[in-house]
Amino acid sequence: MTVPEKSRRQQEDEALERGAVYQDVKGRRTADPGDGAAHAHSEADLNAERLRRGAVGPGAPEE
């Protein structure tokens, strides 16, 4: 009996758990640590701007 091949999504999820892949809150994934950091910084900048305008909390509108 052969073991079925892991699905691509399962392989990607395992890579994410190992830290070989980075994912931001929008679901963008990358294996490049520099791109992962850039995504995180852009999200942090966006969140800081929302805080400055007072758009906070779960009921805050998305822009």
C-alpha positions as CSV (number, residue, x, y, z in Angstrom):
1,M,0.0,0.0,0.0
2,T,1.4,3.4,-0.9
3,V,1.0,6.6,1.1
4,P,-0.9,9.3,-0.8
5,E,1.1,12.3,-1.6
6,K,0.5,15.3,0.6
7,S,-1.7,18.0,-0.9
8,R,0.0,21.2,-1.9
9,R,-2.0,23.2,0.7
10,Q,-0.9,20.8,3.5
11,Q,2.7,21.1,2.4
12,E,2.4,24.9,2.4
13,D,0.7,24.9,5.9
14,E,3.6,22.7,7.2
15,A,6.1,25.1,5.8
16,L,4.3,28.0,7.5
17,E,4.4,26.1,10.8
18,R,8.2,25.5,10.4
19,G,8.8,29.1,9.7
20,A,10.0,28.4,6.1
21,V,7.1,30.5,4.8
22,Y,5.8,33.8,6.1
23,Q,2.1,34.9,6.0
24,D,0.6,38.3,6.8
25,V,-2.9,39.1,7.9
26,K,-4.1,39.4,4.3
27,G,-3.0,35.9,3.6
28,R,-0.1,36.8,1.4
29,R,2.6,34.1,1.7
30,T,6.3,34.3,0.8
31,A,9.4,32.2,1.5
32,D,11.5,35.4,1.3
33,P,12.2,36.8,4.8
34,G,12.7,40.3,3.3
35,D,9.3,40.2,1.6
36,G,7.7,38.9,4.8
37,A,9.1,41.8,6.8
38,A,8.0,44.3,4.1
39,H,4.5,42.9,4.3
40,A,4.5,43.2,8.1
41,H,5.8,46.7,8.0
42,S,3.2,47.8,5.5
43,E,0.5,46.3,7.7
44,A,1.9,48.1,10.7
45,D,2.0,51.4,8.9
46,L,-1.6,50.9,7.8
47,N,-2.7,50.1,11.3
48,A,-0.9,53.1,12.7
49,E,-2.7,55.4,10.2
50,R,-6.0,53.9,11.2
51,L,-5.3,54.5,14.8
52,R,-4.4,58.1,14.2
53,R,-7.7,58.6,12.5
54,G,-9.5,56.9,15.4
55,A,-10.7,53.9,13.3
56,V,-10.2,51.2,15.8
57,G,-12.1,48.1,17.0
58,P,-14.0,45.3,15.3
59,G,-16.7,47.7,14.0
60,A,-14.2,50.0,12.3
61,P,-14.9,50.3,8.5
62,E,-12.4,48.7,6.1
63,E,-10.8,51.1,3.6
